Amino acid sequence: MDMRQKDVEVCSQDSTASGGSSKGSLSVASANGSNRFRRGGILPTAICLSKAAIGAGVLSVAAHAAEVGAVYQFACLVLGGLLTLASIRMIANASVETGCWSYEDDICDELFHPAMSLFTGFINVCNCLGSAAGYLIVCGQVFQVVFRADDNARNLFVVLVGVFICGPLALARHVGFMRHLAAISVGALLLLVGSVVWYWAQHGIDESVDVESFLLPSSGATVFTYMNSINNMVFAYNNQFNVPQLTGELTPVPSVRKMTKVAFLSTSLCFLLYGSVSIFGVLAFGVADDNQKDTLILDLMPARKEWHVVVSLFAVMFSVLTCFQFHVYPIRQFSAYAVRKLRGLPAKAADDEEEIASDGCGGRSLARWLDIACALGAVAVAILIAVVVTSLRSILDFIGAFASAYISYVVPPLWILALRKKGKDFSWLAPEILFSLALLSLGVFFFVFGTYCAIKGA
């Protein structure tokens, strides 16, 4: 076995949030190489990555499309897809070249300074907590629409879902095990698209829609309207926080080429779904402010007695709950990193080599217990936010600007710049460097001005 294969095995062992052992995972995957949906394969990894992005964001794209028009909306979707491909490729490059498979802690610690890791970790935690809370808000909206529940019943339902469904899901050691649920949940979201298309077919094009209002922005659109549409696009495509972990799980050896294929498949799936919802959502529910509600779930309230609409709403709830795990996992990774730094251990120290489980710890290492506590704590915070905040669109616009833009378009080009500056032939005029600088500048603009617009538009 060569040194590269040894490095991959070591990093694969470090890829669990608690640092727990995953020995033999690569050999098992290789033995099952004929299984196209095996853990670490291109297709299942693409499904997992797309599921990390497709969630609550798909429910509000139609409302933004109604405000800015189909032309601007699709321009944003195309640009967002291309930028996402570039960003994922940069992250895969950084992961493979450093041999690190954790977003903010291992890679930032390797290339920059622990202070950079802590700041990036804080931003990513905000991103993941906001997204997780958004998923619980969606569950609450589904419950209200189907059962015509009041706010107190909705809050109780959110708490129960968070405790008994999200809590256990948040404790899983790996992201890859979700590949089967992720595939089913992507299909579940197609039922929502089907319900929107059915509503349009049954009721026809909304009377507020004509060619001009469908293609062009509404008369009341402002710079904040356009920027918040971009914020929503950034959030809708955001899955970069899971890229290092999923790159490390690629078999038999992680590579940038494989991750590029994964990125193309996942981004294409996201684009098709968001584009379809943008078109049919506007045609079905119109462009008037009174027509477009906070989400498509609330838009479908008049048809809540139709059985297939009810099925599609519960399918949406299942889909967003599947997303929950993908957003709790990075929080656990950052927590594990912070604990290791506080204990003075190397950033990539494997807990199974530093901890000896004892009967006093219930057969688990102390690191694993801390991991469990962090996961449950993240679920508790998400529940609290979802109970207090009821508007999904406001929280997604803010998270998309403040956190997702930083994670997606600021950090990845910084990693590439740091890696390339170590080379002997480094030049600021190299195409890769110029592109990285351009993406960095765009990311900073989204981060600063997008956050301002989200706050002003809230």
C-alpha positions as CSV (number, residue, x, y, z in Angstrom):
1,M,0.0,0.0,0.0
2,D,1.5,3.4,-1.0
3,M,1.7,6.4,1.2
4,R,-1.3,8.2,-0.5
5,Q,-3.6,5.3,0.2
6,K,-2.4,5.3,3.9
7,D,-3.2,9.0,4.1
8,V,-6.7,8.4,2.7
9,E,-7.4,5.7,5.3
10,V,-6.2,7.9,8.2
11,C,-8.2,10.9,7.1
12,S,-11.3,8.7,6.5
13,Q,-10.9,7.6,10.1
14,D,-10.8,11.2,11.2
15,S,-13.9,12.2,9.3
16,T,-16.4,11.3,12.0
17,A,-17.5,14.2,14.1
18,S,-16.3,12.5,17.3
19,G,-13.1,11.3,15.7
20,G,-14.3,7.7,16.1
21,S,-12.9,4.8,14.1
22,S,-14.1,3.9,10.6
23,K,-11.4,1.4,9.9
24,G,-12.1,-0.9,7.0
25,S,-14.7,1.4,5.4
26,L,-12.6,1.8,2.2
27,S,-11.9,-1.9,1.9
28,V,-15.5,-2.7,2.4
29,A,-16.6,-0.2,-0.3
30,S,-14.0,-1.5,-2.7
31,A,-15.2,-5.1,-2.1
32,N,-18.7,-3.8,-3.1
33,G,-17.4,-1.8,-6.0
34,S,-20.0,-3.3,-8.3
35,N,-22.8,-1.6,-6.2
36,R,-23.4,1.8,-7.9
37,F,-25.1,3.1,-4.8
38,R,-22.4,2.1,-2.4
39,R,-21.1,4.5,0.1
40,G,-18.4,6.6,-1.5
41,G,-19.8,6.2,-5.1
42,I,-20.3,9.2,-7.4
43,L,-24.1,8.9,-7.7
44,P,-24.9,8.4,-4.0
45,T,-22.4,11.1,-3.1
46,A,-24.1,13.5,-5.6
47,I,-27.5,12.6,-4.1
48,C,-26.3,13.4,-0.6
49,L,-24.7,16.6,-1.7
50,S,-27.8,17.8,-3.5
51,K,-29.9,16.9,-0.5
52,A,-27.7,19.1,1.7
53,A,-28.7,22.0,-0.6
54,I,-32.3,21.1,-1.5
55,G,-34.6,21.8,1.4
56,A,-36.3,24.8,2.7
57,G,-34.9,27.1,0.0
58,V,-37.0,25.5,-2.7
59,L,-40.2,26.6,-0.9
60,S,-39.5,30.3,-1.3
61,V,-37.9,30.5,-4.8
62,A,-41.3,31.1,-6.4
63,A,-42.0,34.1,-4.2
64,H,-38.7,35.7,-5.2
65,A,-39.3,34.9,-8.9
66,A,-42.7,36.7,-8.7
67,E,-40.9,39.8,-7.5
68,V,-37.9,39.9,-9.8
69,G,-39.3,38.2,-12.9
70,A,-38.3,35.0,-14.6
71,V,-35.5,36.5,-16.6
72,Y,-33.6,37.8,-13.6
73,Q,-34.5,34.7,-11.6
74,F,-33.0,32.3,-14.1
75,A,-30.0,34.4,-14.6
76,C,-29.4,34.1,-10.9
77,L,-30.0,30.4,-11.0
78,V,-27.5,29.8,-13.8
79,L,-24.9,32.1,-12.3
80,G,-25.4,30.4,-8.9
81,G,-25.0,27.0,-10.4
82,L,-21.7,27.9,-12.1
83,L,-20.3,29.6,-9.0
84,T,-21.3,26.5,-7.0
85,L,-19.4,24.2,-9.3
86,A,-16.3,26.4,-9.1
87,S,-16.6,26.6,-5.3
88,I,-17.0,22.9,-4.8
89,R,-14.0,22.2,-7.0
90,M,-11.9,24.6,-5.0
91,I,-12.9,22.9,-1.7
92,A,-12.2,19.4,-3.2
93,N,-8.8,20.7,-4.3
94,A,-8.0,22.0,-0.8
95,S,-9.2,18.8,0.9
96,V,-7.2,16.4,-1.4
97,E,-4.0,18.5,-1.3
98,T,-4.1,18.9,2.5
99,G,-5.5,15.5,3.3
100,C,-8.1,17.2,5.6
101,W,-11.8,16.3,5.5
102,S,-13.4,18.8,7.8
103,Y,-14.5,22.3,6.5
104,E,-13.6,25.0,9.0
105,D,-11.4,23.3,11.5
106,D,-8.9,20.9,9.8
107,I,-8.5,22.8,6.5
108,C,-8.5,26.3,8.0
109,D,-6.2,25.2,10.7
110,E,-3.8,23.6,8.2
111,L,-3.7,26.6,5.8
112,F,-4.2,29.6,8.1
113,H,-4.4,30.0,11.9
114,P,-6.7,28.6,14.6
115,A,-8.3,32.1,14.9
116,M,-9.4,31.7,11.3
117,S,-10.8,28.3,12.1
118,L,-12.8,29.6,15.0
119,F,-14.3,32.5,13.1
120,T,-15.2,30.3,10.1
121,G,-16.6,27.7,12.5
122,F,-18.8,30.3,14.1
123,I,-20.1,31.4,10.7
124,N,-20.8,27.9,9.7
125,V,-22.5,27.1,13.0
126,C,-24.8,30.1,12.3
127,N,-25.4,28.8,8.8
128,C,-26.3,25.3,9.9
129,L,-28.4,26.3,12.9
130,G,-30.4,28.8,10.8
131,S,-31.0,26.1,8.2
132,A,-31.9,23.5,10.7
133,A,-34.4,25.9,12.3
134,G,-35.8,26.6,8.8
135,Y,-36.6,22.9,8.4
136,L,-38.5,22.9,11.7
137,I,-40.4,26.0,10.6
138,V,-41.4,24.1,7.5
139,C,-42.6,21.2,9.6
140,G,-44.7,23.6,11.6
141,Q,-46.2,25.2,8.5
142,V,-47.2,21.7,7.1
143,F,-48.9,20.9,10.4
144,Q,-50.8,24.2,10.4
145,V,-52.0,23.8,6.8
146,V,-53.0,20.1,7.1
147,F,-54.7,20.3,10.5
148,R,-55.6,24.0,10.6
149,A,-53.7,24.2,13.9
150,D,-53.2,27.4,16.0
151,D,-49.8,28.7,17.0
152,N,-49.7,26.9,20.3
153,A,-50.3,23.5,18.7
154,R,-47.8,24.4,16.0
155,N,-45.1,25.1,18.6
156,L,-45.8,21.9,20.4
157,F,-45.5,19.9,17.2
158,V,-42.2,21.6,16.3
159,V,-40.8,20.6,19.7
160,L,-42.0,17.0,19.4
161,V,-40.5,16.6,15.9
162,G,-37.3,18.2,17.1
163,V,-37.0,15.9,20.1
164,F,-38.1,12.6,18.8
165,I,-37.0,12.7,15.1
166,C,-34.3,15.3,14.7
167,G,-32.5,14.4,17.9
168,P,-31.9,10.7,17.0
169,L,-30.9,11.6,13.4
170,A,-28.4,14.2,14.7
171,L,-26.4,11.5,16.5
172,A,-25.3,9.5,13.4
173,R,-21.5,9.3,13.1
174,H,-21.4,9.5,9.3
175,V,-23.1,11.6,6.6
176,G,-22.8,8.8,3.9
177,F,-25.3,6.5,5.7
178,M,-28.1,9.0,4.7
179,R,-27.6,8.3,1.0
180,H,-30.8,6.1,0.7
181,L,-32.9,8.5,2.7
182,A,-31.5,11.4,0.6
183,A,-32.5,9.7,-2.6
184,I,-36.0,9.1,-1.3
185,S,-36.4,12.6,0.0
186,V,-35.3,14.2,-3.4
187,G,-38.1,12.1,-5.0
188,A,-40.4,13.3,-2.2
189,L,-39.8,16.9,-3.2
190,L,-40.9,16.1,-6.8
191,L,-44.3,15.4,-5.3
192,L,-44.5,19.1,-4.3
193,V,-43.6,20.1,-7.8
194,G,-46.4,17.8,-9.0
195,S,-48.9,19.4,-6.6
196,V,-48.0,22.9,-7.8
197,V,-48.3,21.8,-11.5
198,W,-51.7,20.2,-10.6
199,Y,-52.9,23.4,-9.0
200,W,-51.9,25.4,-12.1
201,A,-53.6,22.9,-14.4
202,Q,-56.8,23.0,-12.3
203,H,-57.1,26.7,-11.8
204,G,-55.2,28.0,-14.8
205,I,-52.7,30.8,-14.9
206,D,-53.3,33.3,-12.1
207,E,-55.1,36.4,-13.3
208,S,-52.2,38.6,-12.0
209,V,-49.8,37.0,-14.5
210,D,-49.2,38.2,-18.0
211,V,-46.1,38.0,-20.3
212,E,-44.6,41.2,-19.0
213,S,-45.2,40.5,-15.3
214,F,-43.9,36.9,-15.7
215,L,-40.7,37.8,-17.4
216,L,-39.9,41.2,-15.9
217,P,-39.6,42.6,-12.3
218,S,-42.7,44.0,-10.5
219,S,-43.0,47.8,-10.4
220,G,-42.3,47.8,-6.6
221,A,-39.0,46.0,-6.9
222,T,-36.0,47.7,-5.3
223,V,-32.3,47.0,-5.0
224,F,-33.1,45.2,-1.7
225,T,-35.6,43.0,-3.6
226,Y,-32.9,42.0,-6.2
227,M,-30.3,41.4,-3.6
228,N,-32.6,39.3,-1.4
229,S,-33.3,37.2,-4.5
230,I,-29.6,36.6,-4.8
231,N,-29.4,35.8,-1.0
232,N,-32.1,33.1,-1.5
233,M,-30.1,31.7,-4.5
234,V,-26.9,31.5,-2.4
235,F,-28.8,29.7,0.3
236,A,-30.6,27.4,-2.1
237,Y,-27.3,26.1,-3.6
238,N,-25.4,26.1,-0.4
239,N,-23.9,22.6,0.4
240,Q,-20.2,23.4,0.5
241,F,-20.0,22.7,4.3
242,N,-20.4,19.0,3.5
243,V,-18.0,18.8,0.6
244,P,-14.8,18.0,2.6
245,Q,-16.5,15.1,4.4
246,L,-18.1,13.7,1.3
247,T,-14.8,14.1,-0.6
248,G,-13.1,12.0,2.0
249,E,-15.7,9.3,1.7
250,L,-15.2,8.9,-2.1
251,T,-13.8,5.4,-2.9
252,P,-11.4,3.9,-3.5
253,V,-9.3,7.2,-3.3
254,P,-10.7,10.7,-3.0
255,S,-10.0,12.9,-6.1
256,V,-10.9,16.3,-7.4
257,R,-12.0,14.8,-10.7
258,K,-14.6,12.5,-9.0
259,M,-15.8,15.4,-6.8
260,T,-16.3,17.6,-9.9
261,K,-18.6,14.9,-11.4
262,V,-20.5,14.8,-8.1
263,A,-20.8,18.6,-8.1
264,F,-22.1,18.6,-11.7
265,L,-24.8,16.0,-10.9
266,S,-25.9,17.6,-7.7
267,T,-25.9,21.2,-9.0
268,S,-27.8,20.1,-12.2
269,L,-30.5,18.5,-10.0
270,C,-30.8,21.6,-7.9
271,F,-31.1,23.8,-11.0
272,L,-33.8,21.7,-12.5
273,L,-35.9,21.6,-9.3
274,Y,-35.5,25.3,-8.6
275,G,-36.2,26.3,-12.1
276,S,-39.4,24.2,-12.3
277,V,-40.7,25.6,-9.0
278,S,-39.9,29.1,-10.1
279,I,-42.0,28.8,-13.3
280,F,-45.0,26.8,-12.1
281,G,-45.1,28.6,-8.7
282,V,-45.5,32.0,-10.4
283,L,-48.0,30.7,-13.0
284,A,-50.1,29.0,-10.3
285,F,-50.1,31.6,-7.6
286,G,-49.4,34.8,-9.4
287,V,-47.2,37.9,-8.9
288,A,-49.4,39.9,-6.6
289,D,-48.3,40.4,-3.0
290,D,-51.5,38.9,-1.6
291,N,-51.1,35.7,-3.7
292,Q,-47.5,34.7,-2.9
293,K,-47.2,33.6,0.7
294,D,-44.1,32.9,2.8
295,T,-43.7,29.4,1.2
296,L,-45.4,27.2,-1.3
297,I,-46.8,25.2,1.6
298,L,-48.9,28.2,2.6
299,D,-49.8,28.8,-1.0
300,L,-51.3,25.4,-1.2
301,M,-53.6,26.0,1.7
302,P,-56.8,26.4,-0.4
303,A,-56.2,22.8,-1.8
304,R,-55.3,21.2,1.6
305,K,-58.4,18.9,1.3
306,E,-57.0,17.2,-1.7
307,W,-55.4,13.9,-0.7
308,H,-52.4,14.2,-3.1
309,V,-51.7,17.7,-1.8
310,V,-51.6,16.4,1.7
311,V,-49.3,13.6,0.7
312,S,-47.0,16.0,-1.0
313,L,-46.9,18.3,2.1
314,F,-45.9,15.4,4.3
315,A,-43.4,14.4,1.7
316,V,-41.9,17.9,2.0
317,M,-41.7,17.5,5.8
318,F,-39.9,14.1,5.3
319,S,-37.5,15.7,2.9
320,V,-36.5,18.7,5.1
321,L,-36.1,16.4,8.1
322,T,-33.7,14.4,6.1
323,C,-31.7,17.6,5.5
324,F,-31.5,18.2,9.2
325,Q,-28.6,15.7,9.7
326,F,-26.5,17.3,7.0
327,H,-26.6,20.6,8.9
328,V,-26.0,19.3,12.4
329,Y,-22.9,17.3,11.3
330,P,-20.7,20.3,10.6
331,I,-21.6,21.7,14.0
332,R,-20.4,18.5,15.6
333,Q,-17.2,18.6,13.6
334,F,-16.5,22.2,14.8
335,S,-17.3,21.2,18.4
336,A,-14.9,18.3,18.2
337,Y,-12.2,20.6,16.8
338,A,-12.7,23.2,19.5
339,V,-12.5,20.5,22.3
340,R,-9.2,19.2,20.8
341,K,-7.7,22.7,20.7
342,L,-8.7,23.4,24.3
343,R,-7.0,20.1,25.3
344,G,-3.9,21.1,23.4
345,L,-4.2,18.2,20.9
346,P,-3.4,18.4,17.2
347,A,-6.3,19.4,15.0
348,K,-6.4,16.0,13.3
349,A,-5.9,13.9,16.4
350,A,-8.0,10.8,16.2
351,D,-10.0,10.3,19.4
352,D,-9.9,6.5,19.2
353,E,-6.1,6.9,19.7
354,E,-6.3,9.3,22.5
355,E,-9.3,8.1,24.5
356,I,-9.8,4.7,26.1
357,A,-13.5,4.0,26.7
358,S,-14.2,2.8,30.3
359,D,-17.2,1.5,32.2
360,G,-17.4,4.9,33.9
361,C,-18.2,6.5,30.5
362,G,-20.9,4.0,29.6
363,G,-18.6,2.2,27.1
364,R,-18.0,5.3,25.1
365,S,-15.1,7.7,25.0
366,L,-15.4,11.1,26.5
367,A,-15.1,12.6,23.1
368,R,-18.1,10.7,21.9
369,W,-20.2,11.9,24.9
370,L,-19.2,15.5,24.1
371,D,-20.2,14.8,20.5
372,I,-23.6,13.6,21.6
373,A,-24.1,16.6,23.9
374,C,-23.2,19.0,21.0
375,A,-25.6,17.3,18.6
376,L,-28.5,17.5,21.1
377,G,-27.6,21.0,22.0
378,A,-27.7,22.1,18.4
379,V,-31.1,20.4,18.0
380,A,-32.3,22.3,21.1
381,V,-31.2,25.7,19.8
382,A,-32.8,25.0,16.4
383,I,-36.1,24.1,18.1
384,L,-35.9,27.4,20.1
385,I,-35.4,29.4,17.0
386,A,-38.2,27.7,15.1
387,V,-40.6,28.3,17.9
388,V,-39.8,32.0,18.1
389,V,-39.4,32.8,14.4
390,T,-42.3,31.8,12.1
391,S,-41.2,33.5,8.8
392,L,-39.1,31.1,6.7
393,R,-38.3,33.6,4.0
394,S,-36.8,36.2,6.4
395,I,-34.5,33.7,8.0
396,L,-33.3,32.1,4.7
397,D,-32.5,35.6,3.2
398,F,-30.4,36.5,6.2
399,I,-28.6,33.1,6.5
400,G,-28.0,33.1,2.7
401,A,-26.2,36.5,2.9
402,F,-24.5,36.3,6.2
403,A,-23.4,32.7,6.5
404,S,-23.9,30.9,3.2
405,A,-22.1,33.5,1.1
406,Y,-19.1,33.4,3.4
407,I,-19.0,29.6,3.4
408,S,-19.5,29.2,-0.3
409,Y,-17.7,32.1,-1.9
410,V,-15.2,33.7,0.6
411,V,-13.4,30.8,2.2
412,P,-12.8,28.4,-0.8
413,P,-10.9,31.0,-2.9
414,L,-8.9,31.9,0.2
415,W,-7.8,28.3,0.5
416,I,-6.7,28.1,-3.2
417,L,-4.7,31.3,-2.7
418,A,-3.0,29.9,0.4
419,L,-2.2,26.7,-1.3
420,R,-0.8,28.2,-4.5
421,K,1.3,30.8,-2.7
422,K,3.3,27.9,-1.3
423,G,4.4,26.9,-4.8
424,K,7.6,28.2,-6.4
425,D,5.9,29.3,-9.6
426,F,3.2,31.4,-7.9
427,S,2.0,34.4,-9.9
428,W,-0.9,36.8,-9.2
429,L,-1.6,36.9,-12.9
430,A,-2.2,33.2,-13.3
431,P,-5.8,32.4,-14.5
432,E,-6.6,30.3,-11.4
433,I,-5.4,33.1,-9.1
434,L,-7.3,35.8,-11.0
435,F,-10.5,33.7,-10.9
436,S,-10.1,33.1,-7.2
437,L,-9.6,36.8,-6.5
438,A,-12.8,37.5,-8.6
439,L,-14.8,34.9,-6.7
440,L,-13.5,36.2,-3.4
441,S,-14.5,39.8,-4.2
442,L,-18.0,38.6,-5.2
443,G,-18.3,36.6,-2.0
444,V,-17.3,39.6,0.1
445,F,-19.9,41.7,-1.7
446,F,-22.6,39.1,-1.1
447,F,-21.5,38.8,2.6
448,V,-21.5,42.5,3.4
449,F,-24.2,44.1,1.1
450,G,-26.4,41.0,1.1
451,T,-26.5,40.9,4.9
452,Y,-27.4,44.6,4.9
453,C,-30.2,44.1,2.4
454,A,-31.6,41.0,4.3
455,I,-31.8,43.1,7.5
456,K,-33.4,46.1,5.8
457,G,-35.9,43.8,4.0
458,A,-36.9,41.8,7.0
